[in-house]
Amino acid sequence: MNQIFVLVGTSTLQTLVMVALSTVFALLIGFPLGVLLNVTNKFGITPHPVFNAVLSRIIDVLRSFPFVILMIVLLPFTRLVLGTAIGTAATIIPLSIAAAPFVARITENALNEVDPGMVQAARAMGSTNWQIIYKVIIPEALPSVTSGITLTIINLIGYSAMAGTLGGGGLGDLAIRYGYQRFRTGIMLAAVVVIIILVAVIQWIGTRLTNKILQKR
């Protein structure tokens, strides 16, 4: 029993590290891309249809990759960067790249929902494009962005579990290697229960944050 607690605890920590760091990197990549998609579309504050179309297609291509295939495709790159293609650290790279296009689309959609009248009012008051972006568009879209980030984190938990099939560590690796392959049903069920709890907790936190942001508007 103690061994199960140790294994589950270690694997849970690995999953949390993978998901946390992947979320940060996905936001650093995906959020600016989402802003670019919004401001350069034909209704944006700086329309650039050709640039927007090219960027949009690239993001769509990256989003279409099944995560397991993406991990395999990125094995050489991951090995080049980290010197290894297995383990918790190595999984962060494909997780981040898989989540970044998702974040970009979520951000774009959230920003597209902002009332154009508010942008026009800000422009009439002499605001620059940059001021309109970070003082009007982003604050107004923040509740939707927060909700989208919550969904992204939940998806990353699922992706991290799939990464376990390729030696990525975490709860997925625990369920496959120690539970399924060694016929230890208790360990596999424990890993599944922890994943369910993590998803529920993340969803609760995300909903609370979204509601607080809405209340302050």
TIRO-2110 file (N, C-alpha, C; in Angstrom, 1 decimal):
// TIRO-2110
0.8, -1.2, 0.0, N, 1, A
0.0, 0.0, 0.0, CA, 1, A
0.9, 1.3, 0.0, C, 1, A
1.9, 1.2, 0.8, N, 2, A
2.8, 2.4, 0.9, CA, 2, A
3.5, 2.6, -0.5, C, 2, A
3.8, 1.5, -1.2, N, 3, A
4.4, 1.6, -2.5, CA, 3, A
3.5, 2.3, -3.5, C, 3, A
2.2, 2.0, -3.4, N, 4, A
1.2, 2.6, -4.3, CA, 4, A
1.2, 4.1, -4.0, C, 4, A
1.2, 4.5, -2.7, N, 5, A
1.1, 5.9, -2.4, CA, 5, A
2.3, 6.7, -2.9, C, 5, A
3.5, 6.0, -2.8, N, 6, A
4.7, 6.6, -3.3, CA, 6, A
4.7, 6.8, -4.8, C, 6, A
4.3, 5.7, -5.5, N, 7, A
4.3, 5.8, -7.0, CA, 7, A
3.2, 6.8, -7.5, C, 7, A
2.1, 6.8, -6.9, N, 8, A
1.0, 7.8, -7.3, CA, 8, A
1.5, 9.2, -7.0, C, 8, A
2.1, 9.4, -5.8, N, 9, A
2.5, 10.7, -5.4, CA, 9, A
3.6, 11.3, -6.4, C, 9, A
4.6, 10.4, -6.7, N, 10, A
5.6, 10.8, -7.6, CA, 10, A
5.1, 11.1, -9.0, C, 10, A
4.2, 10.3, -9.4, N, 11, A
3.7, 10.4, -10.8, CA, 11, A
2.8, 11.7, -10.9, C, 11, A
2.0, 11.9, -9.8, N, 12, A
1.2, 13.1, -9.8, CA, 12, A
2.0, 14.4, -9.8, C, 12, A
3.1, 14.4, -9.1, N, 13, A
4.0, 15.6, -9.1, CA, 13, A
4.6, 15.7, -10.5, C, 13, A
5.0, 14.6, -11.2, N, 14, A
5.5, 14.7, -12.5, CA, 14, A
4.5, 15.3, -13.5, C, 14, A
3.2, 14.8, -13.3, N, 15, A
2.1, 15.4, -14.2, CA, 15, A
1.9, 16.8, -14.0, C, 15, A
1.9, 17.3, -12.7, N, 16, A
1.7, 18.7, -12.4, CA, 16, A
2.8, 19.5, -13.0, C, 16, A
4.1, 19.1, -12.9, N, 17, A
5.2, 19.8, -13.4, CA, 17, A
5.0, 19.9, -15.0, C, 17, A
4.7, 18.8, -15.6, N, 18, A
4.5, 18.8, -17.1, CA, 18, A
3.5, 19.8, -17.5, C, 18, A
2.3, 19.7, -16.8, N, 19, A
1.2, 20.5, -17.2, CA, 19, A
1.4, 22.0, -16.9, C, 19, A
2.0, 22.3, -15.8, N, 20, A
2.3, 23.7, -15.4, CA, 20, A
3.2, 24.3, -16.4, C, 20, A
4.4, 23.7, -16.6, N, 21, A
5.4, 24.3, -17.5, CA, 21, A
4.9, 24.3, -19.0, C, 21, A
4.2, 23.3, -19.4, N, 22, A
3.6, 23.3, -20.7, CA, 22, A
2.6, 24.4, -20.9, C, 22, A
1.8, 24.7, -19.9, N, 23, A
0.8, 25.7, -19.9, CA, 23, A
1.5, 27.1, -20.1, C, 23, A
2.5, 27.3, -19.3, N, 24, A
3.3, 28.6, -19.4, CA, 24, A
3.9, 28.8, -20.8, C, 24, A
4.5, 27.8, -21.3, N, 25, A
5.1, 27.9, -22.7, CA, 25, A
4.1, 28.0, -23.7, C, 25, A
3.0, 27.3, -23.6, N, 26, A
1.9, 27.4, -24.6, CA, 26, A
1.3, 28.8, -24.6, C, 26, A
1.2, 29.4, -23.4, N, 27, A
0.6, 30.8, -23.3, CA, 27, A
1.6, 31.8, -23.9, C, 27, A
2.9, 31.6, -23.7, N, 28, A
3.9, 32.5, -24.2, CA, 28, A
3.9, 32.4, -25.7, C, 28, A
3.7, 31.3, -26.3, N, 29, A
3.6, 31.1, -27.8, CA, 29, A
2.2, 31.5, -28.3, C, 29, A
1.2, 30.9, -27.7, N, 30, A
-0.1, 30.9, -28.3, CA, 30, A
-0.9, 32.2, -28.1, C, 30, A
-0.7, 32.9, -27.0, N, 31, A
-1.4, 34.1, -26.7, CA, 31, A
-1.1, 35.2, -27.7, C, 31, A
0.2, 35.5, -27.9, N, 32, A
0.6, 36.5, -28.9, CA, 32, A
0.1, 36.2, -30.3, C, 32, A
0.1, 34.9, -30.6, N, 33, A
-0.4, 34.5, -31.9, CA, 33, A
-1.9, 34.8, -32.1, C, 33, A
-2.6, 34.5, -31.0, N, 34, A
-4.0, 34.8, -31.0, CA, 34, A
-4.3, 36.3, -31.1, C, 34, A
-3.5, 37.1, -30.5, N, 35, A
-3.7, 38.6, -30.6, CA, 35, A
-3.4, 39.0, -32.0, C, 35, A
-2.4, 38.4, -32.6, N, 36, A
-2.0, 38.7, -34.0, CA, 36, A
-3.2, 38.3, -35.0, C, 36, A
-3.8, 37.2, -34.7, N, 37, A
-4.9, 36.7, -35.6, CA, 37, A
-6.0, 37.7, -35.5, C, 37, A
-6.3, 38.2, -34.3, N, 38, A
-7.4, 39.1, -34.1, CA, 38, A
-7.2, 40.5, -34.7, C, 38, A
-6.0, 41.1, -34.5, N, 39, A
-5.8, 42.4, -35.0, CA, 39, A
-5.5, 42.5, -36.5, C, 39, A
-5.1, 41.4, -37.1, N, 40, A
-4.8, 41.4, -38.5, CA, 40, A
-5.9, 40.8, -39.4, C, 40, A
-7.1, 40.4, -38.8, N, 41, A
-8.2, 40.0, -39.7, CA, 41, A
-8.8, 41.2, -40.3, C, 41, A
-9.8, 40.9, -41.2, N, 42, A
-10.3, 42.0, -42.0, CA, 42, A
-11.1, 43.0, -41.2, C, 42, A
-11.5, 42.6, -39.9, N, 43, A
-12.2, 43.5, -39.0, CA, 43, A
-11.4, 44.0, -37.9, C, 43, A
-10.1, 43.6, -37.9, N, 44, A
-9.2, 44.0, -36.9, CA, 44, A
-8.7, 45.4, -37.0, C, 44, A
-7.9, 45.8, -36.0, N, 45, A
-7.5, 47.2, -35.9, CA, 45, A
-6.3, 47.5, -36.9, C, 45, A
-5.6, 46.5, -37.3, N, 46, A
-4.6, 46.6, -38.4, CA, 46, A
-4.7, 45.4, -39.4, C, 46, A
-5.7, 45.5, -40.3, N, 47, A
-6.0, 44.4, -41.2, CA, 47, A
-4.8, 44.1, -42.1, C, 47, A
-4.4, 42.8, -42.1, N, 48, A
-3.4, 42.3, -43.1, CA, 48, A
-3.9, 40.9, -43.5, C, 48, A
-4.8, 40.9, -44.5, N, 49, A
-5.5, 39.6, -44.9, CA, 49, A
-4.5, 38.5, -45.3, C, 49, A
-3.4, 38.8, -46.0, N, 50, A
-2.5, 37.7, -46.5, CA, 50, A
-1.8, 37.1, -45.3, C, 50, A
-1.2, 38.0, -44.4, N, 51, A
-0.5, 37.5, -43.3, CA, 51, A
-1.4, 36.7, -42.4, C, 51, A
-2.6, 37.2, -42.2, N, 52, A
-3.6, 36.5, -41.3, CA, 52, A
-4.0, 35.1, -41.9, C, 52, A
-4.1, 35.1, -43.2, N, 53, A
-4.5, 33.8, -43.8, CA, 53, A
-3.4, 32.8, -43.7, C, 53, A
-2.1, 33.2, -43.9, N, 54, A
-1.0, 32.3, -43.8, CA, 54, A
-0.8, 31.8, -42.3, C, 54, A
-0.9, 32.7, -41.4, N, 55, A
-0.7, 32.4, -40.0, CA, 55, A
-1.9, 31.5, -39.6, C, 55, A
-3.1, 31.7, -40.0, N, 56, A
-4.2, 30.9, -39.7, CA, 56, A
-4.1, 29.5, -40.2, C, 56, A
-3.6, 29.3, -41.4, N, 57, A
-3.4, 28.0, -42.0, CA, 57, A
-2.3, 27.2, -41.2, C, 57, A
-1.2, 27.9, -40.8, N, 58, A
-0.2, 27.2, -40.1, CA, 58, A
-0.7, 26.7, -38.7, C, 58, A
-1.5, 27.5, -38.1, N, 59, A
-2.1, 27.1, -36.8, CA, 59, A
-3.0, 26.0, -37.0, C, 59, A
-3.8, 26.0, -38.1, N, 60, A
-4.7, 24.9, -38.3, CA, 60, A
-4.0, 23.6, -38.6, C, 60, A
-2.9, 23.7, -39.3, N, 61, A
-2.1, 22.5, -39.6, CA, 61, A
-1.6, 21.9, -38.3, C, 61, A
-1.0, 22.7, -37.4, N, 62, A
-0.5, 22.3, -36.1, CA, 62, A
-1.6, 21.7, -35.2, C, 62, A
-2.8, 22.3, -35.3, N, 63, A
-3.9, 21.8, -34.5, CA, 63, A
-4.4, 20.4, -35.0, C, 63, A
-4.2, 20.1, -36.2, N, 64, A
-4.7, 18.9, -36.8, CA, 64, A
-3.9, 17.7, -36.5, C, 64, A
-2.7, 17.9, -35.9, N, 65, A
-1.8, 16.7, -35.6, CA, 65, A
-2.3, 16.0, -34.4, C, 65, A
-2.6, 14.7, -34.5, N, 66, A
-2.9, 13.9, -33.2, CA, 66, A
-1.7, 14.0, -32.3, C, 66, A
-1.9, 14.1, -31.0, N, 67, A
-0.8, 14.3, -30.1, CA, 67, A
0.3, 13.3, -30.1, C, 67, A
-0.2, 12.0, -30.2, N, 68, A
0.8, 10.9, -30.2, CA, 68, A
1.7, 11.0, -31.4, C, 68, A
1.1, 11.3, -32.6, N, 69, A
2.0, 11.5, -33.8, CA, 69, A
2.9, 12.7, -33.7, C, 69, A
2.4, 13.7, -33.1, N, 70, A
3.2, 14.9, -32.9, CA, 70, A
4.4, 14.6, -32.0, C, 70, A
4.2, 13.8, -31.0, N, 71, A
5.3, 13.4, -30.1, CA, 71, A
6.4, 12.7, -30.9, C, 71, A
5.9, 11.8, -31.7, N, 72, A
6.9, 11.0, -32.5, CA, 72, A
7.6, 11.8, -33.5, C, 72, A
6.9, 12.8, -34.2, N, 73, A
7.6, 13.7, -35.1, CA, 73, A
8.6, 14.5, -34.4, C, 73, A
8.3, 14.9, -33.2, N, 74, A
9.2, 15.9, -32.5, CA, 74, A
10.3, 15.1, -31.7, C, 74, A
10.4, 13.8, -31.8, N, 75, A
11.4, 13.1, -31.1, CA, 75, A
12.8, 13.6, -31.4, C, 75, A
13.2, 13.7, -32.7, N, 76, A
14.5, 14.2, -33.0, CA, 76, A
14.8, 15.6, -32.5, C, 76, A
13.8, 16.5, -32.6, N, 77, A
14.0, 17.9, -32.1, CA, 77, A
14.1, 17.9, -30.5, C, 77, A
13.3, 17.1, -29.9, N, 78, A
13.4, 17.0, -28.4, CA, 78, A
14.7, 16.4, -28.0, C, 78, A
15.2, 15.4, -28.7, N, 79, A
16.5, 14.8, -28.3, CA, 79, A
17.7, 15.8, -28.6, C, 79, A
17.5, 16.6, -29.6, N, 80, A
18.5, 17.7, -30.0, CA, 80, A
18.6, 18.7, -28.9, C, 80, A
17.4, 19.1, -28.4, N, 81, A
17.4, 20.2, -27.4, CA, 81, A
17.8, 19.7, -26.0, C, 81, A
17.3, 18.6, -25.6, N, 82, A
17.4, 18.1, -24.2, CA, 82, A
18.4, 17.0, -24.1, C, 82, A
18.8, 16.4, -25.2, N, 83, A
19.7, 15.2, -25.1, CA, 83, A
19.0, 13.9, -24.9, C, 83, A
17.7, 14.0, -24.7, N, 84, A
16.9, 12.8, -24.5, CA, 84, A
15.4, 13.0, -25.0, C, 84, A
14.8, 11.9, -25.3, N, 85, A
13.4, 12.1, -25.9, CA, 85, A
12.4, 11.4, -25.0, C, 85, A
12.8, 11.0, -23.8, N, 86, A
11.9, 10.3, -22.8, CA, 86, A
12.0, 11.0, -21.5, C, 86, A
11.0, 10.9, -20.7, N, 87, A
11.0, 11.5, -19.4, CA, 87, A
10.1, 12.7, -19.3, C, 87, A
10.0, 13.2, -18.1, N, 88, A
9.1, 14.4, -17.8, CA, 88, A
9.5, 15.6, -18.6, C, 88, A
10.8, 16.0, -18.5, N, 89, A
11.3, 17.2, -19.2, CA, 89, A
11.1, 17.1, -20.7, C, 89, A
11.4, 15.9, -21.3, N, 90, A
11.2, 15.8, -22.7, CA, 90, A
9.8, 15.9, -23.2, C, 90, A
8.9, 15.6, -22.3, N, 91, A
7.4, 15.7, -22.7, CA, 91, A
6.9, 17.1, -22.8, C, 91, A
7.6, 18.0, -22.1, N, 92, A
7.1, 19.4, -22.0, CA, 92, A
7.1, 20.0, -23.4, C, 92, A
8.1, 19.7, -24.2, N, 93, A
8.2, 20.3, -25.6, CA, 93, A
7.1, 19.9, -26.5, C, 93, A
6.7, 18.7, -26.7, N, 94, A
5.6, 18.4, -27.5, CA, 94, A
4.2, 18.8, -26.9, C, 94, A
4.2, 18.8, -25.6, N, 95, A
2.9, 19.3, -24.9, CA, 95, A
2.7, 20.8, -25.2, C, 95, A
3.8, 21.6, -25.1, N, 96, A
3.7, 23.0, -25.3, CA, 96, A
3.4, 23.3, -26.8, C, 96, A
4.0, 22.6, -27.7, N, 97, A
3.7, 22.8, -29.1, CA, 97, A
2.3, 22.4, -29.5, C, 97, A
1.8, 21.3, -28.9, N, 98, A
0.5, 20.9, -29.1, CA, 98, A
-0.6, 21.8, -28.6, C, 98, A
-0.3, 22.5, -27.4, N, 99, A
-1.3, 23.3, -26.8, CA, 99, A
-1.2, 24.8, -27.4, C, 99, A
-0.1, 25.2, -27.9, N, 100, A
0.0, 26.6, -28.4, CA, 100, A
-1.0, 27.0, -29.4, C, 100, A
-1.2, 26.2, -30.5, N, 101, A
-2.2, 26.5, -31.5, CA, 101, A
-3.6, 26.6, -30.9, C, 101, A
-3.9, 25.7, -29.9, N, 102, A
-5.2, 25.7, -29.2, CA, 102, A
-5.4, 27.0, -28.5, C, 102, A
-4.3, 27.4, -27.8, N, 103, A
-4.4, 28.7, -27.0, CA, 103, A
-4.6, 29.9, -28.0, C, 103, A
-3.9, 29.8, -29.2, N, 104, A
-4.0, 30.9, -30.2, CA, 104, A
-5.5, 31.0, -30.6, C, 104, A
-6.1, 29.9, -30.9, N, 105, A
-7.5, 30.0, -31.4, CA, 105, A
-8.4, 30.5, -30.3, C, 105, A
-8.2, 30.0, -29.1, N, 106, A
-9.1, 30.4, -28.0, CA, 106, A
-8.9, 31.9, -27.8, C, 106, A
-7.7, 32.4, -27.8, N, 107, A
-7.5, 33.8, -27.6, CA, 107, A
-8.1, 34.6, -28.7, C, 107, A
-7.9, 34.2, -30.0, N, 108, A
-8.5, 34.9, -31.1, CA, 108, A
-10.0, 35.0, -31.0, C, 108, A
-10.7, 33.9, -30.7, N, 109, A
-12.1, 33.8, -30.5, CA, 109, A
-12.6, 34.7, -29.4, C, 109, A
-11.9, 34.7, -28.3, N, 110, A
-12.2, 35.6, -27.2, CA, 110, A
-12.1, 37.1, -27.5, C, 110, A
-11.1, 37.4, -28.2, N, 111, A
-10.9, 38.8, -28.6, CA, 111, A
-11.9, 39.2, -29.7, C, 111, A
-12.3, 38.3, -30.5, N, 112, A
-13.2, 38.6, -31.6, CA, 112, A
-14.6, 39.0, -31.0, C, 112, A
-14.9, 38.5, -29.7, N, 113, A
-16.2, 38.8, -29.1, CA, 113, A
-16.3, 40.2, -28.5, C, 113, A
-15.1, 40.9, -28.4, N, 114, A
-15.2, 42.3, -27.9, CA, 114, A
-16.0, 43.2, -28.7, C, 114, A
-16.8, 44.0, -28.1, N, 115, A
-17.7, 44.9, -28.8, CA, 115, A
-16.8, 45.9, -29.7, C, 115, A
-17.0, 45.9, -31.0, N, 116, A
-16.3, 46.9, -31.8, CA, 116, A
-16.5, 48.3, -31.4, C, 116, A
-17.6, 48.6, -30.8, N, 117, A
-17.9, 50.0, -30.4, CA, 117, A
-16.9, 50.5, -29.4, C, 117, A
-16.4, 49.6, -28.5, N, 118, A
-15.5, 50.0, -27.5, CA, 118, A
-14.1, 50.3, -28.2, C, 118, A
-13.8, 49.6, -29.2, N, 119, A
-12.5, 49.9, -29.9, CA, 119, A
-12.6, 51.2, -30.6, C, 119, A
-13.8, 51.4, -31.3, N, 120, A
-14.0, 52.7, -32.0, CA, 120, A
-14.0, 53.9, -31.0, C, 120, A
-14.5, 53.7, -29.8, N, 121, A
-14.5, 54.8, -28.8, CA, 121, A
-13.1, 55.0, -28.3, C, 121, A
-12.3, 54.0, -28.1, N, 122, A
-10.9, 54.2, -27.7, CA, 122, A
-10.1, 54.9, -28.8, C, 122, A
-10.4, 54.5, -30.0, N, 123, A
-9.7, 55.2, -31.1, CA, 123, A
-10.0, 56.7, -31.2, C, 123, A
-11.3, 56.9, -31.0, N, 124, A
-11.8, 58.3, -31.1, CA, 124, A
-11.2, 59.2, -30.0, C, 124, A
-10.8, 58.5, -28.9, N, 125, A
-10.1, 59.3, -27.8, CA, 125, A
-8.6, 59.4, -28.0, C, 125, A
-8.1, 58.9, -29.1, N, 126, A
-6.7, 59.1, -29.5, CA, 126, A
-5.8, 58.0, -29.0, C, 126, A
-6.4, 56.8, -28.7, N, 127, A
-5.6, 55.7, -28.2, CA, 127, A
-4.8, 55.1, -29.4, C, 127, A
-3.6, 54.7, -29.1, N, 128, A
-2.8, 54.0, -30.2, CA, 128, A
-3.3, 52.5, -30.3, C, 128, A
-2.8, 51.9, -31.3, N, 129, A
-3.2, 50.5, -31.5, CA, 129, A
-2.8, 49.6, -30.3, C, 129, A
-1.5, 49.9, -29.8, N, 130, A
-1.0, 49.1, -28.7, CA, 130, A
-1.9, 49.3, -27.5, C, 130, A
-2.3, 50.6, -27.2, N, 131, A
-3.1, 50.9, -26.1, CA, 131, A
-4.5, 50.3, -26.2, C, 131, A
-5.0, 50.2, -27.4, N, 132, A
-6.3, 49.6, -27.7, CA, 132, A
-6.2, 48.1, -27.3, C, 132, A
-5.1, 47.5, -27.7, N, 133, A
-4.9, 46.0, -27.5, CA, 133, A
-4.9, 45.7, -26.0, C, 133, A
-4.0, 46.4, -25.2, N, 134, A
-3.8, 46.0, -23.8, CA, 134, A
-4.7, 46.7, -22.8, C, 134, A
-5.3, 47.8, -23.3, N, 135, A
-6.2, 48.5, -22.3, CA, 135, A
-7.7, 48.3, -22.6, C, 135, A
-8.0, 47.8, -23.8, N, 136, A
-9.4, 47.6, -24.2, CA, 136, A
-9.7, 46.1, -24.5, C, 136, A
-9.1, 45.7, -25.6, N, 137, A
-9.4, 44.4, -26.1, CA, 137, A
-9.1, 43.2, -25.2, C, 137, A
-7.9, 43.2, -24.7, N, 138, A
-7.5, 42.1, -23.8, CA, 138, A
-8.3, 42.1, -22.5, C, 138, A
-8.4, 43.3, -21.8, N, 139, A
-9.2, 43.2, -20.5, CA, 139, A
-10.7, 42.8, -20.7, C, 139, A
-11.3, 43.2, -21.8, N, 140, A
-12.7, 42.9, -22.1, CA, 140, A
-12.8, 41.4, -22.4, C, 140, A
-11.8, 40.8, -23.0, N, 141, A
-11.8, 39.4, -23.4, CA, 141, A
-11.3, 38.5, -22.3, C, 141, A
-10.8, 39.0, -21.2, N, 142, A
-10.1, 38.2, -20.1, CA, 142, A
-11.0, 37.1, -19.6, C, 142, A
-12.3, 37.3, -19.3, N, 143, A
-13.1, 36.1, -18.8, CA, 143, A
-13.1, 35.0, -19.7, C, 143, A
-13.3, 35.2, -21.0, N, 144, A
-13.3, 34.2, -22.0, CA, 144, A
-12.0, 33.5, -22.2, C, 144, A
-10.9, 34.4, -22.1, N, 145, A
-9.5, 33.8, -22.2, CA, 145, A
-9.3, 32.9, -21.0, C, 145, A
-9.7, 33.3, -19.8, N, 146, A
-9.5, 32.5, -18.6, CA, 146, A
-10.2, 31.2, -18.7, C, 146, A
-11.4, 31.2, -19.2, N, 147, A
-12.2, 30.0, -19.4, CA, 147, A
-11.5, 29.1, -20.4, C, 147, A
-10.9, 29.7, -21.5, N, 148, A
-10.2, 28.9, -22.5, CA, 148, A
-8.9, 28.3, -21.9, C, 148, A
-8.2, 29.0, -21.1, N, 149, A
-7.0, 28.5, -20.5, CA, 149, A
-7.3, 27.3, -19.6, C, 149, A
-8.4, 27.4, -18.9, N, 150, A
-8.9, 26.3, -18.1, CA, 150, A
-9.1, 25.0, -18.9, C, 150, A
-9.7, 25.2, -20.0, N, 151, A
-9.9, 24.1, -20.9, CA, 151, A
-8.6, 23.6, -21.5, C, 151, A
-7.7, 24.5, -21.8, N, 152, A
-6.4, 24.1, -22.3, CA, 152, A
-5.6, 23.2, -21.2, C, 152, A
-5.7, 23.6, -20.0, N, 153, A
-5.0, 22.9, -18.9, CA, 153, A
-5.6, 21.5, -18.8, C, 153, A
-6.9, 21.4, -18.9, N, 154, A
-7.6, 20.1, -18.8, CA, 154, A
-7.2, 19.2, -20.0, C, 154, A
-7.1, 19.8, -21.2, N, 155, A
-6.6, 19.0, -22.3, CA, 155, A
-5.2, 18.6, -22.1, C, 155, A
-4.3, 19.4, -21.5, N, 156, A
-2.9, 19.1, -21.3, CA, 156, A
-2.8, 17.9, -20.3, C, 156, A
-3.7, 17.8, -19.3, N, 157, A
-3.7, 16.7, -18.4, CA, 157, A
-4.0, 15.4, -19.2, C, 157, A
-4.9, 15.5, -20.1, N, 158, A
-5.2, 14.3, -21.0, CA, 158, A
-4.0, 14.0, -21.9, C, 158, A
-3.4, 15.0, -22.5, N, 159, A
-2.2, 14.8, -23.3, CA, 159, A
-1.1, 14.2, -22.5, C, 159, A
-0.9, 14.7, -21.3, N, 160, A
0.2, 14.2, -20.5, CA, 160, A
0.0, 12.7, -20.1, C, 160, A
-1.2, 12.3, -20.0, N, 161, A
-1.5, 10.9, -19.8, CA, 161, A
-1.2, 10.0, -21.0, C, 161, A
-1.5, 10.6, -22.2, N, 162, A
-1.1, 9.9, -23.4, CA, 162, A
0.4, 9.8, -23.6, C, 162, A
1.1, 10.8, -23.1, N, 163, A
2.6, 10.8, -23.2, CA, 163, A
3.2, 9.7, -22.5, C, 163, A
2.5, 9.2, -21.5, N, 164, A
3.0, 8.0, -20.7, CA, 164, A
3.2, 6.8, -21.5, C, 164, A
2.4, 6.7, -22.7, N, 165, A
2.6, 5.5, -23.5, CA, 165, A
3.9, 5.5, -24.2, C, 165, A
4.6, 6.7, -24.3, N, 166, A
5.9, 6.8, -24.9, CA, 166, A
7.0, 7.1, -23.9, C, 166, A
6.8, 6.7, -22.7, N, 167, A
7.8, 6.9, -21.7, CA, 167, A
7.9, 8.3, -21.2, C, 167, A
6.8, 9.1, -21.2, N, 168, A
6.8, 10.5, -20.8, CA, 168, A
6.7, 10.7, -19.3, C, 168, A
6.5, 9.7, -18.5, N, 169, A
6.4, 9.8, -17.1, CA, 169, A
5.0, 10.3, -16.7, C, 169, A
4.8, 10.5, -15.4, N, 170, A
3.5, 11.0, -15.0, CA, 170, A
2.5, 9.9, -14.8, C, 170, A
1.3, 10.3, -14.6, N, 171, A
0.2, 9.4, -14.2, CA, 171, A
-0.1, 8.4, -15.4, C, 171, A
0.0, 8.9, -16.6, N, 172, A
-0.2, 8.0, -17.8, CA, 172, A
0.8, 6.9, -17.8, C, 172, A
2.1, 7.2, -17.6, N, 173, A
3.1, 6.2, -17.6, CA, 173, A
2.9, 5.2, -16.4, C, 173, A
2.5, 5.7, -15.3, N, 174, A
2.2, 4.9, -14.1, CA, 174, A
1.1, 3.9, -14.4, C, 174, A
0.0, 4.4, -15.0, N, 175, A
-1.1, 3.5, -15.4, CA, 175, A
-0.8, 2.4, -16.4, C, 175, A
0.1, 2.8, -17.4, N, 176, A
0.4, 1.8, -18.4, CA, 176, A
1.5, 0.9, -17.9, C, 176, A
2.6, 1.4, -17.4, N, 177, A
3.8, 0.6, -17.1, CA, 177, A
3.6, -0.2, -15.8, C, 177, A
3.1, 0.4, -14.8, N, 178, A
2.9, -0.3, -13.5, CA, 178, A
1.6, -0.9, -13.3, C, 178, A
0.5, -0.3, -13.9, N, 179, A
-0.8, -0.9, -13.8, CA, 179, A
-1.2, -1.9, -14.8, C, 179, A
-1.2, -1.5, -16.1, N, 180, A
-1.7, -2.4, -17.2, CA, 180, A
-0.7, -3.5, -17.5, C, 180, A
0.6, -3.1, -17.7, N, 181, A
1.5, -4.1, -18.2, CA, 181, A
1.9, -5.1, -17.1, C, 181, A
1.8, -4.7, -15.8, N, 182, A
2.1, -5.6, -14.7, CA, 182, A
0.8, -6.2, -14.0, C, 182, A
-0.3, -5.9, -14.6, N, 183, A
-1.6, -6.4, -14.2, CA, 183, A
-1.9, -6.0, -12.7, C, 183, A
-1.5, -4.8, -12.4, N, 184, A
-1.8, -4.3, -11.0, CA, 184, A
-3.0, -3.3, -11.2, C, 184, A
-4.2, -3.8, -11.1, N, 185, A
-5.4, -3.0, -11.4, CA, 185, A
-5.5, -1.8, -10.4, C, 185, A
-5.1, -2.1, -9.1, N, 186, A
-5.2, -1.0, -8.1, CA, 186, A
-4.4, 0.2, -8.5, C, 186, A
-3.2, 0.1, -9.0, N, 187, A
-2.4, 1.2, -9.4, CA, 187, A
-3.0, 1.9, -10.6, C, 187, A
-3.5, 1.2, -11.5, N, 188, A
-4.1, 1.8, -12.7, CA, 188, A
-5.4, 2.6, -12.3, C, 188, A
-6.2, 2.0, -11.4, N, 189, A
-7.4, 2.8, -11.0, CA, 189, A
-7.0, 4.0, -10.2, C, 189, A
-6.0, 3.9, -9.3, N, 190, A
-5.5, 5.0, -8.6, CA, 190, A
-5.1, 6.2, -9.5, C, 190, A
-4.4, 5.8, -10.5, N, 191, A
-3.9, 6.9, -11.5, CA, 191, A
-5.1, 7.5, -12.2, C, 191, A
-6.1, 6.7, -12.5, N, 192, A
-7.3, 7.3, -13.2, CA, 192, A
-8.1, 8.2, -12.2, C, 192, A
-8.2, 7.8, -11.0, N, 193, A
-8.9, 8.6, -10.0, CA, 193, A
-8.2, 9.9, -9.8, C, 193, A
-6.9, 9.9, -9.7, N, 194, A
-6.1, 11.2, -9.5, CA, 194, A
-6.3, 12.1, -10.7, C, 194, A
-6.3, 11.5, -11.9, N, 195, A
-6.5, 12.4, -13.1, CA, 195, A
-7.9, 13.0, -13.0, C, 195, A
-8.9, 12.2, -12.7, N, 196, A
-10.3, 12.8, -12.6, CA, 196, A
-10.3, 13.9, -11.5, C, 196, A
-9.6, 13.7, -10.4, N, 197, A
-9.6, 14.7, -9.3, CA, 197, A
-8.9, 16.0, -9.8, C, 197, A
-7.8, 15.8, -10.5, N, 198, A
-7.1, 17.0, -11.0, CA, 198, A
-7.9, 17.8, -12.0, C, 198, A
-8.6, 17.1, -12.9, N, 199, A
-9.5, 17.8, -13.8, CA, 199, A
-10.6, 18.6, -13.1, C, 199, A
-11.2, 17.9, -12.1, N, 200, A
-12.3, 18.6, -11.4, CA, 200, A
-11.8, 19.8, -10.6, C, 200, A
-10.6, 19.7, -10.0, N, 201, A
-10.0, 20.8, -9.3, CA, 201, A
-9.7, 22.0, -10.2, C, 201, A
-9.0, 21.7, -11.4, N, 202, A
-8.7, 22.7, -12.3, CA, 202, A
-9.9, 23.4, -12.8, C, 202, A
-11.0, 22.6, -13.1, N, 203, A
-12.2, 23.2, -13.6, CA, 203, A
-12.9, 24.1, -12.6, C, 203, A
-12.8, 23.7, -11.3, N, 204, A
-13.4, 24.5, -10.2, CA, 204, A
-12.6, 25.8, -10.1, C, 204, A
-11.3, 25.7, -10.1, N, 205, A
-10.5, 27.0, -10.0, CA, 205, A
-10.7, 27.9, -11.2, C, 205, A
-10.7, 27.3, -12.4, N, 206, A
-11.0, 28.1, -13.6, CA, 206, A
-12.3, 28.8, -13.5, C, 206, A
-13.4, 28.1, -13.1, N, 207, A
-14.7, 28.7, -13.0, CA, 207, A
-14.7, 29.9, -12.0, C, 207, A
-14.1, 29.6, -10.8, N, 208, A
-14.0, 30.7, -9.8, CA, 208, A
-13.3, 31.9, -10.3, C, 208, A
-12.2, 31.7, -11.0, N, 209, A
-11.4, 32.9, -11.5, CA, 209, A
-12.2, 33.7, -12.5, C, 209, A
-12.9, 32.9, -13.4, N, 210, A
-13.7, 33.6, -14.4, CA, 210, A
-14.8, 34.4, -13.8, C, 210, A
-15.5, 33.8, -12.8, N, 211, A
-16.6, 34.5, -12.1, CA, 211, A
-16.1, 35.8, -11.4, C, 211, A
-14.9, 35.7, -10.8, N, 212, A
-14.3, 36.8, -10.1, CA, 212, A
-14.0, 38.0, -11.1, C, 212, A
-13.5, 37.6, -12.2, N, 213, A
-13.1, 38.6, -13.2, CA, 213, A
-14.4, 39.3, -13.7, C, 213, A
-15.5, 38.5, -13.9, N, 214, A
-16.7, 39.1, -14.4, CA, 214, A
-17.3, 40.0, -13.4, C, 214, A
-17.2, 39.7, -12.1, N, 215, A
-17.7, 40.5, -11.0, CA, 215, A
-17.0, 41.8, -10.9, C, 215, A
-15.7, 41.9, -11.3, N, 216, A
-15.0, 43.1, -11.2, CA, 216, A
-15.1, 44.1, -12.4, C, 216, A
-15.8, 43.6, -13.4, N, 217, A
-16.0, 44.4, -14.6, CA, 217, A
-17.0, 45.5, -14.4, C, 217, A
END
